[in-house]
Amino acid sequence: MRDFQQLEFWQRSHKLTLQVYNLTRSFPKEEIYGLISQMRRSASSVSTNIAEGCGRNSSMELKRFLIIAAGSTSELQYQFILSKDLGYITELIFKELFDEILQIRKMIYSYCERLKADS
């Protein structure tokens, strides 16, 4: 079992989740059951799957949950694109969040590669 809170990519994904929650507060109310809900679920899914994988007994199981977390980063990327195109977020905020999600994904895949090498 690993301590997920010590992983930098978990820390960054948690911070990003908090940013998504704060950001979506300003979205139109008609998006509460649409884009707001989807973005919040995608963002929290990254951190949640990292945490769940760390609670598993094997590196193989951990890797499976990390791959799911990485998939959630792709979902969130698209939702950032959609939010920008709908005019809900500025280009500057989009670039900052988009770049952060890319970095988190790279860190997840890098960690997966290290797990493979340790096996």
Phi, psi and omega in degrees: 000137181248154177271100183301330183294342179275347182279126181300321181291333173289316179302316181291322179291325176295315178299319179296321178300315178299320178296319180296316178300314180294316182298316185287350175298334182268358179289158178302142183300334180291350178268002185303322180260002179249252187298320180300309180298316180297315181295318180294319178294317179297314181297312182289335178295327179299303181297319182297315181290327174298313180298314181296318179298322179293338179274358180274166187273344185229157176295328179295317178293318178302314181300320179300316180289327177294323177294322175297317178301317179297323176298322178293331176295324178293319176302312182295324176303311180298319181295328173294317178301312181299317180299319178294314182294333176276353179083017180277335177228154180281166177300320181296313178295317178304310183298317180299312182288322179297316179297320180295318181294326176296318180296318179298315180299316179300318180294321178298311181294325177297317178296321177299319179297320177294324177296320180296318181292329180281343184287000000 
